[in-house]
Amino acid sequence: MSRITDEPMKGQRIKSQRTIAERAGVRWPSMARRTMRWVLRLPPGSRVRKAMLGRVARIAFLLWNRGDFALVPTLDDPEVETHITVGARMAVGLDEVYYGPEGHCRAMEVWNEAWREWDAEIDEVIEEGRNRVLIVARVYGEGAASGIRLDEWSAVRYTFREGRILRVDGAIDPNRDRVLDALAATAELRE
């Protein structure tokens, strides 16, 4: 009699959760960089650019949520800086700034370790220029140690150089306007 189990048999590979596009990006890193460069060269405000930026943002959140950082070194500029704030303060447990792709990954790992589970529902993708994009999302989660429930606004600004992420500025706050203020988003962007 055979037994069905969720555990892989010894020596059997676990099927990847990556989509075909994600697998291609990992297999051929230059393709991921060229695609991002192409998207950023589209005219700001165009429907195709907005759709592609929204899709890239959702894929990035899903990869981050899974702890899959394989594409980060490919998409990050070697000089990338990552800054995260909670309201007007530094996030507890996070450093003031993280440097390089390794630092960017570390910031995401620290976040993932703090939450048993979390998700982000993208509310808006705001183009602040050809090389700057602001992602506004509602973030939900449950604390790993405390069990505390998270239901707050988050905004992450990505600044690009030649299609690669040069700077990440993230903020989280219960109030949408305050999260935008933390990143100095202009009043016109909130309308």
Residue, then its C-alpha position, 0 to 999 in steps of 0.5 A: m500500500s502506498r502512502i501519500t505525504d507532503e514531505p519529499m522523498k529522500g533525494q527528491r527536489i522540492k518544486s520551486q514556487r517561482t514563476i517562469a519569468e522569475r526562473a528566467g530572471v535567475r537563470w539569465p540575470s542580464m534579461a531581468r536587468r534589460t527588462m527593468r531598463w526597458v520598462l523605465r525607458l517607457p514614457p512616464g505615465s504610459r499605460v504599459r509602463k504603469a502596468m509593468l511597474g505594478r506587475v514588477a512591484r507585486i512580483a517583488f513583494l511575493l519574492w520578498n514574502r517567500g524569502d527568495f532573494a536570488l534576483v536582488p543582486t541582479l536588480d540592485d546596483p552594487e552601491v544600493e542603500t536601503h533605509i527603513t523608518v516606522g513613522a518618524r523613527m527607525a524601525v526596531g531591530l533594523d539598522e539605520v542604513y544597509y549597504g549593497p545588495e547583501g545589505h538590501c537582502r539583510a533588511m528583508e531577512v530581518w523583516n521576514e524574521a519578525w513576522r510569522e506571516w505577512d502580505a502587502e496589498i498594493d494600493e498605488v504605484i506612483e511614478e515620481g520621475r523616469n527613475r523613481v517609483l513609489i509603491v504604496a501598500r497596505v501591509y498585514g501581518e502577525g508577529a513571529a514572537s508576539g503574535i501582534r497583528l499588523d495592519e498599516w500603510s507602507a510606502v517604498r520608493y525605489t530610485f534607479r540608475e541604468g535600470r538597477i535599484l540604487r536606493v530603497d526608502g521604506a516607511i510604515d505607519p498606521n496613517r497613509d498621509r504620514v507614511l507619505d510624509a515620512l518619504a517626503a512625497t509631495a501633496e500632488l501625489r496624494e490626490 
